[in-house]
Amino acid sequence: MKAYTIVAVVLIAVGILGLAYGHFSYNKDSQAAKLGPIELTITEKKTVNIPVWAGAGSIVVGAAMLVFALMKR
């Protein structure tokens, strides 16, 4: 039952972070061309938006799991 509680708390934390930040960015390196010993690489900055419903849903599911775990005790 302890793992169930940990998963619930992690879901709540992820949901709060998702609502607070709304997006995250990362860099993607891709090889554009390779001509003998010369390589041309491109670094692209990608942004992923986190929907509000996903953050709120994560909080609701985590809270429900936490209440269920506490009621089982």
Contact map, one row per residue, 1 for C-alpha under 8 A:
1111100000000000000000000000000000000000000000000000000000000000000010000
1111110000000000000000000000000000000000000000000000000000000000000000000
1111111000000000000000000000000000000000000000000000000000000000000000000
1111111100000000000000000000000000000000000000000000000000000000110010000
1111111110000000000000000000000000000000000000000000000000000000110010000
0111111111000000000000000000000000000000000000000000000000000000000000000
0011111111100000000000000000000000000000000000000000000000000100000000000
0001111111110000000000000000000000000000000000000000000000001110110000000
0000111111111000000000000000000000000000000000000000000000000110010000000
0000011111111100000000000000000000000000000000000000000000000100000000000
0000001111111110000000000000000000000000000000000000000001101100000000000
0000000111111111000000000000000000000000000000000000000001111110000000000
0000000011111111100000000000000000000000000000000000000000100000000000000
0000000001111111110000000000000000000000000000000000001001100000000000000
0000000000111111111000000000000000000000000000000000011111100000000000000
0000000000011111111100000000000000000000000000000000001100100000000000000
0000000000001111111111000000000000000000000000000000001000000000000000000
0000000000000111111111100000000000000000000000000101011000000000000000000
0000000000000011111111000000000000000000000000000101001100000000000000000
0000000000000001111111000000000000000000000000000000000000000000000000000
0000000000000000111111110000000000000000000000000000000000000000000000000
0000000000000000111111110000000000000000000000001111000000000000000000000
0000000000000000010011111000000000000000000000111100000000000000000000000
0000000000000000000011111100000000000000000000111100000000000000000000000
0000000000000000000000111110000000000000000011110000000000000000000000000
0000000000000000000000011111000000000000000011100000000000000000000000000
0000000000000000000000001111100000000000001111000000000000000000000000000
0000000000000000000000000111110000000000001111000000000000000000000000000
0000000000000000000000000011111000000000111100000000000000000000000000000
0000000000000000000000000001111100000000111100000000000000000000000000000
0000000000000000000000000000111111000011110000000000000000000000000000000
0000000000000000000000000000011111000011110000000000000000000000000000000
0000000000000000000000000000001111100011100000000000000000000000000000000
0000000000000000000000000000001111111111000000000000000000000000000000000
0000000000000000000000000000000011111110000000000000000000000000000000000
0000000000000000000000000000000001111110000000000000000000000000000000000
0000000000000000000000000000000001111110000000000000000000000000000000000
0000000000000000000000000000000001111111000000000000000000000000000000000
0000000000000000000000000000001111111111100000000000000000000000000000000
0000000000000000000000000000001111000111110000000000000000000000000000000
0000000000000000000000000000111110000011111000000000000000000000000000000
0000000000000000000000000000111100000001111100000000000000000000000000000
0000000000000000000000000011110000000000111110000000000000000000000000000
0000000000000000000000000011110000000000011111000000000000000000000000000
0000000000000000000000001111000000000000001111100000000000000000000000000
0000000000000000000000001111000000000000000111110000000000000000000000000
0000000000000000000000111100000000000000000011111000000000000000000000000
0000000000000000000000111000000000000000000001111100000000000000000000000
0000000000000000000001110000000000000000000000111110000000000000000000000
0000000000000000011001110000000000000000000000011111011000000000000000000
0000000000000000000001000000000000000000000000001111111000000000000000000
0000000000000000011001000000000000000000000000000111111100000000000000000
0000000000000000000000000000000000000000000000000011111110000000000000000
0000000000000010010000000000000000000000000000000111111111000000000000000
0000000000000111111000000000000000000000000000000111111111100000000000000
0000000000000011001000000000000000000000000000000001111111110000000000000
0000000000000010000000000000000000000000000000000000111111111000000000000
0000000000110110000000000000000000000000000000000000011111111100000000000
0000000000111111000000000000000000000000000000000000001111111110000000000
0000000000010000000000000000000000000000000000000000000111111111000000000
0000000100110000000000000000000000000000000000000000000011111111100000000
0000001111110000000000000000000000000000000000000000000001111111110000000
0000000110010000000000000000000000000000000000000000000000111111111000000
0000000000000000000000000000000000000000000000000000000000011111111100000
0001100100000000000000000000000000000000000000000000000000001111111110000
0001100110000000000000000000000000000000000000000000000000000111111111000
0000000000000000000000000000000000000000000000000000000000000011111111100
0000000000000000000000000000000000000000000000000000000000000001111111110
1001100000000000000000000000000000000000000000000000000000000000111111111
0000000000000000000000000000000000000000000000000000000000000000011111111
0000000000000000000000000000000000000000000000000000000000000000001111111
0000000000000000000000000000000000000000000000000000000000000000000111111
0000000000000000000000000000000000000000000000000000000000000000000011111
